[in-house]
Amino acid sequence: MEVARWIVNIIHIIFAISIIVIVLLQSGKQAGLSGSIAGGAETFFGKNKGRTIDALLGKYTAFAAIAFLVTSVALYLLIKSI
């Protein structure tokens, strides 16, 4: 049971860090970090390219948030069983 808790805890930390990184990569109203990275690509490939990058980052954010929630519940159940 202790090994399972360590594994879930490590996966939980990975998802937490990934949520932080993915959210920072998304562009906001002032086109944050994603806008500065993809800014040159938008002028070369067209305006829709930046939107697809943001849409893809949105999907990754949703997946990471759901996985974070699942690992949170799993950690709660593992700690409660002790």
PDB file with SEQRES, HELIX, SHEET and CRYST1 records, atoms N, CA, C and O in Angstrom:
SEQRES   1 A   82  MET GLU VAL ALA ARG TRP ILE VAL ASN ILE ILE HIS ILE          
SEQRES   2 A   82  ILE PHE ALA ILE SER ILE ILE VAL ILE VAL LEU LEU GLN          
SEQRES   3 A   82  SER GLY LYS GLN ALA GLY LEU SER GLY SER ILE ALA GLY          
SEQRES   4 A   82  GLY ALA GLU THR PHE PHE GLY LYS ASN LYS GLY ARG THR          
SEQRES   5 A   82  ILE ASP ALA LEU LEU GLY LYS TYR THR ALA PHE ALA ALA          
SEQRES   6 A   82  ILE ALA PHE LEU VAL THR SER VAL ALA LEU TYR LEU LEU          
SEQRES   7 A   82  ILE LYS SER ILE                                              
HELIX    1 AA1 GLU A    2  LEU A   25  1                                  24    
HELIX    2 AA2 LEU A   33  PHE A   45  1                                  13    
HELIX    3 AA3 ASN A   48  LYS A   80  1                                  33    
CRYST1    1.000    1.000    1.000  90.00  90.00  90.00 P 1           1          
ATOM      1  N   MET A   1       0.822  -1.196   0.000  1.00  0.00           N  
ATOM      2  CA  MET A   1       0.000   0.000   0.000  1.00  0.00           C  
ATOM      3  C   MET A   1       0.866   1.259   0.000  1.00  0.00           C  
ATOM      4  O   MET A   1       0.500   2.282  -0.579  1.00  0.00           O  
ATOM      5  N   GLU A   2       2.001   1.163   0.650  1.00  0.00           N  
ATOM      6  CA  GLU A   2       2.916   2.301   0.721  1.00  0.00           C  
ATOM      7  C   GLU A   2       3.501   2.623  -0.664  1.00  0.00           C  
ATOM      8  O   GLU A   2       3.671   3.790  -1.018  1.00  0.00           O  
ATOM      9  N   VAL A   3       3.803   1.581  -1.435  1.00  0.00           N  
ATOM     10  CA  VAL A   3       4.371   1.784  -2.770  1.00  0.00           C  
ATOM     11  C   VAL A   3       3.339   2.446  -3.683  1.00  0.00           C  
ATOM     12  O   VAL A   3       3.680   3.334  -4.464  1.00  0.00           O  
ATOM     13  N   ALA A   4       2.087   2.018  -3.584  1.00  0.00           N  
ATOM     14  CA  ALA A   4       1.026   2.613  -4.404  1.00  0.00           C  
ATOM     15  C   ALA A   4       0.852   4.090  -4.079  1.00  0.00           C  
ATOM     16  O   ALA A   4       0.619   4.902  -4.974  1.00  0.00           O  
ATOM     17  N   ARG A   5       0.965   4.438  -2.808  1.00  0.00           N  
ATOM     18  CA  ARG A   5       0.828   5.835  -2.412  1.00  0.00           C  
ATOM     19  C   ARG A   5       1.967   6.675  -2.984  1.00  0.00           C  
ATOM     20  O   ARG A   5       1.744   7.803  -3.425  1.00  0.00           O  
ATOM     21  N   TRP A   6       3.187   6.133  -2.981  1.00  0.00           N  
ATOM     22  CA  TRP A   6       4.331   6.851  -3.552  1.00  0.00           C  
ATOM     23  C   TRP A   6       4.156   7.050  -5.055  1.00  0.00           C  
ATOM     24  O   TRP A   6       4.433   8.128  -5.580  1.00  0.00           O  
ATOM     25  N   ILE A   7       3.701   6.018  -5.736  1.00  0.00           N  
ATOM     26  CA  ILE A   7       3.522   6.110  -7.192  1.00  0.00           C  
ATOM     27  C   ILE A   7       2.455   7.146  -7.542  1.00  0.00           C  
ATOM     28  O   ILE A   7       2.661   7.986  -8.418  1.00  0.00           O  
ATOM     29  N   VAL A   8       1.318   7.082  -6.855  1.00  0.00           N  
ATOM     30  CA  VAL A   8       0.243   8.039  -7.115  1.00  0.00           C  
ATOM     31  C   VAL A   8       0.680   9.448  -6.749  1.00  0.00           C  
ATOM     32  O   VAL A   8       0.307  10.405  -7.427  1.00  0.00           O  
ATOM     33  N   ASN A   9       1.462   9.590  -5.689  1.00  0.00           N  
ATOM     34  CA  ASN A   9       1.950  10.902  -5.280  1.00  0.00           C  
ATOM     35  C   ASN A   9       2.882  11.503  -6.331  1.00  0.00           C  
ATOM     36  O   ASN A   9       2.797  12.697  -6.619  1.00  0.00           O  
ATOM     37  N   ILE A  10       3.763  10.697  -6.901  1.00  0.00           N  
ATOM     38  CA  ILE A  10       4.674  11.179  -7.946  1.00  0.00           C  
ATOM     39  C   ILE A  10       3.890  11.579  -9.193  1.00  0.00           C  
ATOM     40  O   ILE A  10       4.169  12.617  -9.794  1.00  0.00           O  
ATOM     41  N   ILE A  11       2.911  10.760  -9.586  1.00  0.00           N  
ATOM     42  CA  ILE A  11       2.078  11.085 -10.745  1.00  0.00           C  
ATOM     43  C   ILE A  11       1.287  12.370 -10.485  1.00  0.00           C  
ATOM     44  O   ILE A  11       1.117  13.189 -11.387  1.00  0.00           O  
ATOM     45  N   HIS A  12       0.812  12.542  -9.266  1.00  0.00           N  
ATOM     46  CA  HIS A  12       0.067  13.738  -8.870  1.00  0.00           C  
ATOM     47  C   HIS A  12       0.934  14.991  -9.016  1.00  0.00           C  
ATOM     48  O   HIS A  12       0.467  16.012  -9.520  1.00  0.00           O  
ATOM     49  N   ILE A  13       2.174  14.917  -8.585  1.00  0.00           N  
ATOM     50  CA  ILE A  13       3.096  16.058  -8.703  1.00  0.00           C  
ATOM     51  C   ILE A  13       3.391  16.359 -10.169  1.00  0.00           C  
ATOM     52  O   ILE A  13       3.479  17.524 -10.556  1.00  0.00           O  
ATOM     53  N   ILE A  14       3.545  15.321 -10.985  1.00  0.00           N  
ATOM     54  CA  ILE A  14       3.794  15.531 -12.421  1.00  0.00           C  
ATOM     55  C   ILE A  14       2.617  16.248 -13.067  1.00  0.00           C  
ATOM     56  O   ILE A  14       2.817  17.162 -13.867  1.00  0.00           O  
ATOM     57  N   PHE A  15       1.392  15.848 -12.735  1.00  0.00           N  
ATOM     58  CA  PHE A  15       0.222  16.516 -13.308  1.00  0.00           C  
ATOM     59  C   PHE A  15       0.091  17.948 -12.795  1.00  0.00           C  
ATOM     60  O   PHE A  15      -0.335  18.831 -13.540  1.00  0.00           O  
ATOM     61  N   ALA A  16       0.449  18.189 -11.544  1.00  0.00           N  
ATOM     62  CA  ALA A  16       0.392  19.551 -11.006  1.00  0.00           C  
ATOM     63  C   ALA A  16       1.357  20.468 -11.751  1.00  0.00           C  
ATOM     64  O   ALA A  16       0.997  21.585 -12.123  1.00  0.00           O  
ATOM     65  N   ILE A  17       2.574  19.998 -11.968  1.00  0.00           N  
ATOM     66  CA  ILE A  17       3.562  20.792 -12.694  1.00  0.00           C  
ATOM     67  C   ILE A  17       3.133  20.982 -14.147  1.00  0.00           C  
ATOM     68  O   ILE A  17       3.328  22.054 -14.720  1.00  0.00           O  
ATOM     69  N   SER A  18       2.549  19.938 -14.743  1.00  0.00           N  
ATOM     70  CA  SER A  18       2.123  20.063 -16.143  1.00  0.00           C  
ATOM     71  C   SER A  18       0.981  21.065 -16.296  1.00  0.00           C  
ATOM     72  O   SER A  18       0.926  21.783 -17.295  1.00  0.00           O  
ATOM     73  N   ILE A  19       0.080  21.126 -15.334  1.00  0.00           N  
ATOM     74  CA  ILE A  19      -0.991  22.121 -15.385  1.00  0.00           C  
ATOM     75  C   ILE A  19      -0.401  23.527 -15.341  1.00  0.00           C  
ATOM     76  O   ILE A  19      -0.822  24.404 -16.096  1.00  0.00           O  
ATOM     77  N   ILE A  20       0.563  23.740 -14.468  1.00  0.00           N  
ATOM     78  CA  ILE A  20       1.190  25.059 -14.360  1.00  0.00           C  
ATOM     79  C   ILE A  20       1.852  25.450 -15.674  1.00  0.00           C  
ATOM     80  O   ILE A  20       1.680  26.573 -16.149  1.00  0.00           O  
ATOM     81  N   VAL A  21       2.605  24.532 -16.261  1.00  0.00           N  
ATOM     82  CA  VAL A  21       3.324  24.832 -17.498  1.00  0.00           C  
ATOM     83  C   VAL A  21       2.350  25.073 -18.655  1.00  0.00           C  
ATOM     84  O   VAL A  21       2.536  26.011 -19.430  1.00  0.00           O  
ATOM     85  N   ILE A  22       1.328  24.246 -18.778  1.00  0.00           N  
ATOM     86  CA  ILE A  22       0.381  24.386 -19.882  1.00  0.00           C  
ATOM     87  C   ILE A  22      -0.388  25.690 -19.784  1.00  0.00           C  
ATOM     88  O   ILE A  22      -0.607  26.357 -20.795  1.00  0.00           O  
ATOM     89  N   VAL A  23      -0.801  26.062 -18.580  1.00  0.00           N  
ATOM     90  CA  VAL A  23      -1.537  27.315 -18.412  1.00  0.00           C  
ATOM     91  C   VAL A  23      -0.640  28.507 -18.725  1.00  0.00           C  
ATOM     92  O   VAL A  23      -1.102  29.487 -19.310  1.00  0.00           O  
ATOM     93  N   LEU A  24       0.622  28.441 -18.347  1.00  0.00           N  
ATOM     94  CA  LEU A  24       1.532  29.537 -18.670  1.00  0.00           C  
ATOM     95  C   LEU A  24       1.799  29.648 -20.167  1.00  0.00           C  
ATOM     96  O   LEU A  24       2.088  30.740 -20.655  1.00  0.00           O  
ATOM     97  N   LEU A  25       1.710  28.560 -20.896  1.00  0.00           N  
ATOM     98  CA  LEU A  25       1.930  28.596 -22.339  1.00  0.00           C  
ATOM     99  C   LEU A  25       0.740  29.158 -23.112  1.00  0.00           C  
ATOM    100  O   LEU A  25       0.893  29.596 -24.252  1.00  0.00           O  
ATOM    101  N   GLN A  26      -0.437  29.149 -22.502  1.00  0.00           N  
ATOM    102  CA  GLN A  26      -1.622  29.643 -23.194  1.00  0.00           C  
ATOM    103  C   GLN A  26      -1.577  31.163 -23.299  1.00  0.00           C  
ATOM    104  O   GLN A  26      -1.034  31.847 -22.432  1.00  0.00           O  
ATOM    105  N   SER A  27      -2.157  31.672 -24.376  1.00  0.00           N  
ATOM    106  CA  SER A  27      -2.177  33.122 -24.551  1.00  0.00           C  
ATOM    107  C   SER A  27      -3.397  33.703 -23.851  1.00  0.00           C  
ATOM    108  O   SER A  27      -4.485  33.127 -23.870  1.00  0.00           O  
ATOM    109  N   GLY A  28      -3.190  34.826 -23.250  1.00  0.00           N  
ATOM    110  CA  GLY A  28      -4.273  35.520 -22.585  1.00  0.00           C  
ATOM    111  C   GLY A  28      -4.764  36.663 -23.444  1.00  0.00           C  
ATOM    112  O   GLY A  28      -4.644  36.625 -24.669  1.00  0.00           O  
ATOM    113  N   LYS A  29      -5.318  37.683 -22.804  1.00  0.00           N  
ATOM    114  CA  LYS A  29      -5.801  38.841 -23.549  1.00  0.00           C  
ATOM    115  C   LYS A  29      -4.653  39.627 -24.177  1.00  0.00           C  
ATOM    116  O   LYS A  29      -4.818  40.236 -25.234  1.00  0.00           O  
ATOM    117  N   GLN A  30      -3.500  39.613 -23.532  1.00  0.00           N  
ATOM    118  CA  GLN A  30      -2.348  40.322 -24.078  1.00  0.00           C  
ATOM    119  C   GLN A  30      -1.388  39.395 -24.790  1.00  0.00           C  
ATOM    120  O   GLN A  30      -0.237  39.769 -25.016  1.00  0.00           O  
ATOM    121  N   ALA A  31      -1.820  38.196 -25.153  1.00  0.00           N  
ATOM    122  CA  ALA A  31      -1.000  37.205 -25.863  1.00  0.00           C  
ATOM    123  C   ALA A  31       0.296  36.970 -25.107  1.00  0.00           C  
ATOM    124  O   ALA A  31       1.356  37.467 -25.488  1.00  0.00           O  
ATOM    125  N   GLY A  32       0.190  36.193 -24.013  1.00  0.00           N  
ATOM    126  CA  GLY A  32       1.322  35.946 -23.131  1.00  0.00           C  
ATOM    127  C   GLY A  32       2.439  35.147 -23.768  1.00  0.00           C  
ATOM    128  O   GLY A  32       2.881  35.466 -24.872  1.00  0.00           O  
ATOM    129  N   LEU A  33       2.890  34.130 -23.098  1.00  0.00           N  
ATOM    130  CA  LEU A  33       4.043  33.353 -23.547  1.00  0.00           C  
ATOM    131  C   LEU A  33       3.750  32.630 -24.853  1.00  0.00           C  
ATOM    132  O   LEU A  33       4.628  32.534 -25.710  1.00  0.00           O  
ATOM    133  N   SER A  34       2.550  32.127 -25.022  1.00  0.00           N  
ATOM    134  CA  SER A  34       2.194  31.437 -26.265  1.00  0.00           C  
ATOM    135  C   SER A  34       2.221  32.404 -27.445  1.00  0.00           C  
ATOM    136  O   SER A  34       2.625  32.031 -28.546  1.00  0.00           O  
ATOM    137  N   GLY A  35       1.801  33.618 -27.221  1.00  0.00           N  
ATOM    138  CA  GLY A  35       1.823  34.607 -28.285  1.00  0.00           C  
ATOM    139  C   GLY A  35       3.225  34.994 -28.690  1.00  0.00           C  
ATOM    140  O   GLY A  35       3.481  35.270 -29.862  1.00  0.00           O  
ATOM    141  N   SER A  36       4.139  35.016 -27.731  1.00  0.00           N  
ATOM    142  CA  SER A  36       5.515  35.371 -28.075  1.00  0.00           C  
ATOM    143  C   SER A  36       6.222  34.220 -28.784  1.00  0.00           C  
ATOM    144  O   SER A  36       7.083  34.451 -29.633  1.00  0.00           O  
ATOM    145  N   ILE A  37       5.870  32.993 -28.446  1.00  0.00           N  
ATOM    146  CA  ILE A  37       6.482  31.844 -29.110  1.00  0.00           C  
ATOM    147  C   ILE A  37       5.898  31.668 -30.508  1.00  0.00           C  
ATOM    148  O   ILE A  37       6.640  31.493 -31.475  1.00  0.00           O  
ATOM    149  N   ALA A  38       4.586  31.713 -30.617  1.00  0.00           N  
ATOM    150  CA  ALA A  38       3.939  31.455 -31.901  1.00  0.00           C  
ATOM    151  C   ALA A  38       3.702  32.727 -32.699  1.00  0.00           C  
ATOM    152  O   ALA A  38       3.085  32.668 -33.763  1.00  0.00           O  
ATOM    153  N   GLY A  39       4.162  33.855 -32.228  1.00  0.00           N  
ATOM    154  CA  GLY A  39       3.920  35.115 -32.923  1.00  0.00           C  
ATOM    155  C   GLY A  39       4.491  35.138 -34.321  1.00  0.00           C  
ATOM    156  O   GLY A  39       3.816  35.581 -35.249  1.00  0.00           O  
ATOM    157  N   GLY A  40       5.704  34.677 -34.499  1.00  0.00           N  
ATOM    158  CA  GLY A  40       6.305  34.632 -35.825  1.00  0.00           C  
ATOM    159  C   GLY A  40       5.647  33.604 -36.710  1.00  0.00           C  
ATOM    160  O   GLY A  40       5.575  33.783 -37.925  1.00  0.00           O  
ATOM    161  N   ALA A  41       5.164  32.524 -36.116  1.00  0.00           N  
ATOM    162  CA  ALA A  41       4.508  31.478 -36.904  1.00  0.00           C  
ATOM    163  C   ALA A  41       3.160  31.960 -37.420  1.00  0.00           C  
ATOM    164  O   ALA A  41       2.726  31.547 -38.496  1.00  0.00           O  
ATOM    165  N   GLU A  42       2.498  32.825 -36.669  1.00  0.00           N  
ATOM    166  CA  GLU A  42       1.202  33.330 -37.124  1.00  0.00           C  
ATOM    167  C   GLU A  42       1.352  34.193 -38.376  1.00  0.00           C  
ATOM    168  O   GLU A  42       0.499  34.148 -39.262  1.00  0.00           O  
ATOM    169  N   THR A  43       2.406  34.962 -38.455  1.00  0.00           N  
ATOM    170  CA  THR A  43       2.580  35.790 -39.643  1.00  0.00           C  
ATOM    171  C   THR A  43       2.975  34.948 -40.848  1.00  0.00           C  
ATOM    172  O   THR A  43       2.686  35.327 -41.983  1.00  0.00           O  
ATOM    173  N   PHE A  44       3.617  33.839 -40.629  1.00  0.00           N  
ATOM    174  CA  PHE A  44       4.055  32.986 -41.735  1.00  0.00           C  
ATOM    175  C   PHE A  44       2.954  32.041 -42.200  1.00  0.00           C  
ATOM    176  O   PHE A  44       2.737  31.882 -43.402  1.00  0.00           O  
ATOM    177  N   PHE A  45       2.262  31.415 -41.259  1.00  0.00           N  
ATOM    178  CA  PHE A  45       1.269  30.402 -41.611  1.00  0.00           C  
ATOM    179  C   PHE A  45      -0.161  30.941 -41.648  1.00  0.00           C  
ATOM    180  O   PHE A  45      -1.054  30.253 -42.144  1.00  0.00           O  
ATOM    181  N   GLY A  46      -0.394  32.101 -41.160  1.00  0.00           N  
ATOM    182  CA  GLY A  46      -1.745  32.656 -41.156  1.00  0.00           C  
ATOM    183  C   GLY A  46      -2.271  32.802 -39.743  1.00  0.00           C  
ATOM    184  O   GLY A  46      -1.653  32.338 -38.785  1.00  0.00           O  
ATOM    185  N   LYS A  47      -3.404  33.445 -39.626  1.00  0.00           N  
ATOM    186  CA  LYS A  47      -3.945  33.772 -38.310  1.00  0.00           C  
ATOM    187  C   LYS A  47      -4.560  32.559 -37.614  1.00  0.00           C  
ATOM    188  O   LYS A  47      -4.581  32.528 -36.384  1.00  0.00           O  
ATOM    189  N   ASN A  48      -5.056  31.572 -38.334  1.00  0.00           N  
ATOM    190  CA  ASN A  48      -5.718  30.435 -37.710  1.00  0.00           C  
ATOM    191  C   ASN A  48      -4.746  29.496 -37.015  1.00  0.00           C  
ATOM    192  O   ASN A  48      -5.171  28.701 -36.177  1.00  0.00           O  
ATOM    193  N   LYS A  49      -3.471  29.558 -37.327  1.00  0.00           N  
ATOM    194  CA  LYS A  49      -2.492  28.655 -36.727  1.00  0.00           C  
ATOM    195  C   LYS A  49      -2.374  28.902 -35.218  1.00  0.00           C  
ATOM    196  O   LYS A  49      -2.265  27.951 -34.444  1.00  0.00           O  
ATOM    197  N   GLY A  50      -2.394  30.151 -34.804  1.00  0.00           N  
ATOM    198  CA  GLY A  50      -2.316  30.463 -33.386  1.00  0.00           C  
ATOM    199  C   GLY A  50      -3.524  29.978 -32.618  1.00  0.00           C  
ATOM    200  O   GLY A  50      -3.410  29.571 -31.462  1.00  0.00           O  
ATOM    201  N   ARG A  51      -4.669  30.018 -33.246  1.00  0.00           N  
ATOM    202  CA  ARG A  51      -5.886  29.542 -32.586  1.00  0.00           C  
ATOM    203  C   ARG A  51      -5.849  28.036 -32.381  1.00  0.00           C  
ATOM    204  O   ARG A  51      -6.335  27.534 -31.368  1.00  0.00           O  
ATOM    205  N   THR A  52      -5.284  27.325 -33.322  1.00  0.00           N  
ATOM    206  CA  THR A  52      -5.231  25.878 -33.159  1.00  0.00           C  
ATOM    207  C   THR A  52      -4.247  25.490 -32.064  1.00  0.00           C  
ATOM    208  O   THR A  52      -4.469  24.505 -31.360  1.00  0.00           O  
ATOM    209  N   ILE A  53      -3.172  26.241 -31.910  1.00  0.00           N  
ATOM    210  CA  ILE A  53      -2.232  25.968 -30.817  1.00  0.00           C  
ATOM    211  C   ILE A  53      -2.921  26.200 -29.481  1.00  0.00           C  
ATOM    212  O   ILE A  53      -2.777  25.400 -28.556  1.00  0.00           O  
ATOM    213  N   ASP A  54      -3.669  27.294 -29.377  1.00  0.00           N  
ATOM    214  CA  ASP A  54      -4.383  27.557 -28.132  1.00  0.00           C  
ATOM    215  C   ASP A  54      -5.472  26.523 -27.871  1.00  0.00           C  
ATOM    216  O   ASP A  54      -5.710  26.157 -26.719  1.00  0.00           O  
ATOM    217  N   ALA A  55      -6.128  26.053 -28.909  1.00  0.00           N  
ATOM    218  CA  ALA A  55      -7.150  25.012 -28.737  1.00  0.00           C  
ATOM    219  C   ALA A  55      -6.514  23.709 -28.265  1.00  0.00           C  
ATOM    220  O   ALA A  55      -7.070  23.013 -27.414  1.00  0.00           O  
ATOM    221  N   LEU A  56      -5.353  23.383 -28.817  1.00  0.00           N  
ATOM    222  CA  LEU A  56      -4.651  22.175 -28.400  1.00  0.00           C  
ATOM    223  C   LEU A  56      -4.188  22.285 -26.947  1.00  0.00           C  
ATOM    224  O   LEU A  56      -4.287  21.323 -26.185  1.00  0.00           O  
ATOM    225  N   LEU A  57      -3.687  23.449 -26.569  1.00  0.00           N  
ATOM    226  CA  LEU A  57      -3.285  23.654 -25.175  1.00  0.00           C  
ATOM    227  C   LEU A  57      -4.488  23.592 -24.241  1.00  0.00           C  
ATOM    228  O   LEU A  57      -4.363  23.146 -23.100  1.00  0.00           O  
ATOM    229  N   GLY A  58      -5.649  24.036 -24.713  1.00  0.00           N  
ATOM    230  CA  GLY A  58      -6.867  23.936 -23.916  1.00  0.00           C  
ATOM    231  C   GLY A  58      -7.265  22.494 -23.666  1.00  0.00           C  
ATOM    232  O   GLY A  58      -7.710  22.147 -22.572  1.00  0.00           O  
ATOM    233  N   LYS A  59      -7.105  21.650 -24.685  1.00  0.00           N  
ATOM    234  CA  LYS A  59      -7.413  20.226 -24.519  1.00  0.00           C  
ATOM    235  C   LYS A  59      -6.440  19.567 -23.547  1.00  0.00           C  
ATOM    236  O   LYS A  59      -6.836  18.751 -22.715  1.00  0.00           O  
ATOM    237  N   TYR A  60      -5.158  19.929 -23.661  1.00  0.00           N  
ATOM    238  CA  TYR A  60      -4.163  19.384 -22.730  1.00  0.00           C  
ATOM    239  C   TYR A  60      -4.446  19.835 -21.301  1.00  0.00           C  
ATOM    240  O   TYR A  60      -4.253  19.069 -20.357  1.00  0.00           O  
ATOM    241  N   THR A  61      -4.896  21.063 -21.141  1.00  0.00           N  
ATOM    242  CA  THR A  61      -5.228  21.566 -19.809  1.00  0.00           C  
ATOM    243  C   THR A  61      -6.384  20.784 -19.208  1.00  0.00           C  
ATOM    244  O   THR A  61      -6.351  20.425 -18.031  1.00  0.00           O  
ATOM    245  N   ALA A  62      -7.402  20.522 -20.012  1.00  0.00           N  
ATOM    246  CA  ALA A  62      -8.558  19.762 -19.520  1.00  0.00           C  
ATOM    247  C   ALA A  62      -8.145  18.353 -19.113  1.00  0.00           C  
ATOM    248  O   ALA A  62      -8.562  17.861 -18.065  1.00  0.00           O  
ATOM    249  N   PHE A  63      -7.329  17.704 -19.936  1.00  0.00           N  
ATOM    250  CA  PHE A  63      -6.870  16.354 -19.604  1.00  0.00           C  
ATOM    251  C   PHE A  63      -6.044  16.354 -18.316  1.00  0.00           C  
ATOM    252  O   PHE A  63      -6.244  15.505 -17.448  1.00  0.00           O  
ATOM    253  N   ALA A  64      -5.120  17.305 -18.193  1.00  0.00           N  
ATOM    254  CA  ALA A  64      -4.268  17.354 -17.000  1.00  0.00           C  
ATOM    255  C   ALA A  64      -5.089  17.671 -15.751  1.00  0.00           C  
ATOM    256  O   ALA A  64      -4.803  17.145 -14.675  1.00  0.00           O  
ATOM    257  N   ALA A  65      -6.098  18.519 -15.882  1.00  0.00           N  
ATOM    258  CA  ALA A  65      -6.935  18.857 -14.729  1.00  0.00           C  
ATOM    259  C   ALA A  65      -7.759  17.653 -14.280  1.00  0.00           C  
ATOM    260  O   ALA A  65      -7.896  17.411 -13.081  1.00  0.00           O  
ATOM    261  N   ILE A  66      -8.307  16.896 -15.232  1.00  0.00           N  
ATOM    262  CA  ILE A  66      -9.083  15.703 -14.872  1.00  0.00           C  
ATOM    263  C   ILE A  66      -8.176  14.655 -14.231  1.00  0.00           C  
ATOM    264  O   ILE A  66      -8.553  14.024 -13.243  1.00  0.00           O  
ATOM    265  N   ALA A  67      -6.984  14.470 -14.792  1.00  0.00           N  
ATOM    266  CA  ALA A  67      -6.043  13.502 -14.222  1.00  0.00           C  
ATOM    267  C   ALA A  67      -5.592  13.943 -12.830  1.00  0.00           C  
ATOM    268  O   ALA A  67      -5.405  13.106 -11.948  1.00  0.00           O  
ATOM    269  N   PHE A  68      -5.416  15.246 -12.626  1.00  0.00           N  
ATOM    270  CA  PHE A  68      -5.060  15.774 -11.309  1.00  0.00           C  
ATOM    271  C   PHE A  68      -6.166  15.497 -10.297  1.00  0.00           C  
ATOM    272  O   PHE A  68      -5.896  15.131  -9.153  1.00  0.00           O  
ATOM    273  N   LEU A  69      -7.405  15.673 -10.726  1.00  0.00           N  
ATOM    274  CA  LEU A  69      -8.539  15.395  -9.847  1.00  0.00           C  
ATOM    275  C   LEU A  69      -8.609  13.920  -9.484  1.00  0.00           C  
ATOM    276  O   LEU A  69      -8.861  13.574  -8.330  1.00  0.00           O  
ATOM    277  N   VAL A  70      -8.388  13.050 -10.462  1.00  0.00           N  
ATOM    278  CA  VAL A  70      -8.429  11.603 -10.213  1.00  0.00           C  
ATOM    279  C   VAL A  70      -7.318  11.192  -9.245  1.00  0.00           C  
ATOM    280  O   VAL A  70      -7.555  10.408  -8.326  1.00  0.00           O  
ATOM    281  N   THR A  71      -6.114  11.715  -9.446  1.00  0.00           N  
ATOM    282  CA  THR A  71      -5.023  11.368  -8.523  1.00  0.00           C  
ATOM    283  C   THR A  71      -5.247  11.958  -7.137  1.00  0.00           C  
ATOM    284  O   THR A  71      -4.806  11.382  -6.142  1.00  0.00           O  
ATOM    285  N   SER A  72      -5.926  13.098  -7.059  1.00  0.00           N  
ATOM    286  CA  SER A  72      -6.256  13.669  -5.741  1.00  0.00           C  
ATOM    287  C   SER A  72      -7.198  12.744  -4.971  1.00  0.00           C  
ATOM    288  O   SER A  72      -7.006  12.491  -3.782  1.00  0.00           O  
ATOM    289  N   VAL A  73      -8.211  12.249  -5.664  1.00  0.00           N  
ATOM    290  CA  VAL A  73      -9.159  11.330  -5.020  1.00  0.00           C  
ATOM    291  C   VAL A  73      -8.458  10.027  -4.649  1.00  0.00           C  
ATOM    292  O   VAL A  73      -8.706   9.470  -3.580  1.00  0.00           O  
ATOM    293  N   ALA A  74      -7.583   9.540  -5.529  1.00  0.00           N  
ATOM    294  CA  ALA A  74      -6.860   8.303  -5.238  1.00  0.00           C  
ATOM    295  C   ALA A  74      -5.950   8.472  -4.017  1.00  0.00           C  
ATOM    296  O   ALA A  74      -5.864   7.580  -3.174  1.00  0.00           O  
ATOM    297  N   LEU A  75      -5.279   9.607  -3.929  1.00  0.00           N  
ATOM    298  CA  LEU A  75      -4.432   9.854  -2.756  1.00  0.00           C  
ATOM    299  C   LEU A  75      -5.265   9.937  -1.484  1.00  0.00           C  
ATOM    300  O   LEU A  75      -4.854   9.429  -0.440  1.00  0.00           O  
ATOM    301  N   TYR A  76      -6.417  10.565  -1.560  1.00  0.00           N  
ATOM    302  CA  TYR A  76      -7.290  10.647  -0.393  1.00  0.00           C  
ATOM    303  C   TYR A  76      -7.707   9.250   0.075  1.00  0.00           C  
ATOM    304  O   TYR A  76      -7.671   8.939   1.265  1.00  0.00           O  
ATOM    305  N   LEU A  77      -8.104   8.420  -0.892  1.00  0.00           N  
ATOM    306  CA  LEU A  77      -8.535   7.065  -0.531  1.00  0.00           C  
ATOM    307  C   LEU A  77      -7.386   6.229   0.010  1.00  0.00           C  
ATOM    308  O   LEU A  77      -7.582   5.428   0.924  1.00  0.00           O  
ATOM    309  N   LEU A  78      -6.182   6.403  -0.546  1.00  0.00           N  
ATOM    310  CA  LEU A  78      -5.031   5.654  -0.052  1.00  0.00           C  
ATOM    311  C   LEU A  78      -4.622   6.092   1.351  1.00  0.00           C  
ATOM    312  O   LEU A  78      -4.243   5.263   2.178  1.00  0.00           O  
ATOM    313  N   ILE A  79      -4.697   7.390   1.616  1.00  0.00           N  
ATOM    314  CA  ILE A  79      -4.328   7.887   2.950  1.00  0.00           C  
ATOM    315  C   ILE A  79      -5.407   7.512   3.966  1.00  0.00           C  
ATOM    316  O   ILE A  79      -5.097   7.205   5.117  1.00  0.00           O  
ATOM    317  N   LYS A  80      -6.664   7.538   3.545  1.00  0.00           N  
ATOM    318  CA  LYS A  80      -7.768   7.198   4.444  1.00  0.00           C  
ATOM    319  C   LYS A  80      -7.731   5.725   4.845  1.00  0.00           C  
ATOM    320  O   LYS A  80      -8.179   5.379   5.938  1.00  0.00           O  
ATOM    321  N   SER A  81      -7.210   4.858   3.990  1.00  0.00           N  
ATOM    322  CA  SER A  81      -7.206   3.414   4.259  1.00  0.00           C  
ATOM    323  C   SER A  81      -6.167   3.012   5.294  1.00  0.00           C  
ATOM    324  O   SER A  81      -6.157   1.869   5.751  1.00  0.00           O  
ATOM    325  N   ILE A  82      -5.290   3.942   5.669  1.00  0.00           N  
ATOM    326  CA  ILE A  82      -4.245   3.597   6.662  1.00  0.00           C  
ATOM    327  C   ILE A  82      -4.812   3.522   8.043  1.00  0.00           C  
ATOM    328  O   ILE A  82      -4.084   3.246   8.996  1.00  0.00           O  
TER     329      ILE A  82                                                      
END                                                                             
